[in-house]
Amino acid sequence: MNLDELKNSMSTLDDVLAQKKDEPINFNTDKCESAQSRVANQYRKVILNCSVLAIVFITMWVSGADENLFPVAMKGFLGIYMAVAAIVYIFLYRFIKRIKITAFTPMQIMKQIASLRLYTLIAEIFLAIVLAIFFTIFLGNLWTLGANTFWLVSGALLVSIIIALIMLPKKIRDFRELTAID
């Protein structure tokens, strides 16, 4: 979050806190609900992806397939990690679906959105740290299999990080629009 976004969020919060009876603060419900559906859709996609990958890696872990190329412990770790990630995003999805822009007061909506942002940030930081630890171990093991394999996986990892960084501004915009005011 850059300084301008922080200033806008703080001024919005100041407006909500300084609200008087004759000065209602109205959220732009169309924009807020649109942003809410986009964020919920992102969560649904992540839940689906993580669930499918969890099933694949747990199946590979239980069957013991390709032991030489990909150790069983790493398959188990990835399967459990993906299952936990899916559960975390199910929690976040259910949380965002419970937010009703038109049914609550502006202060309640701001509180719920702030909680959602905090939970999402904590979850994504935790999952990223665990994934970084995994790839540190995994890339070390890949080097023993061959330099080409190591560089191929490292390149794919770099491309995925670049794609995530390109998509980050859209995510930030969607979360900002959850509290768009008329």
Helices and strands as residue ranges (DSSP letters): H 3-17, H 29-63, H 72-97, H 106-145, H 147-177
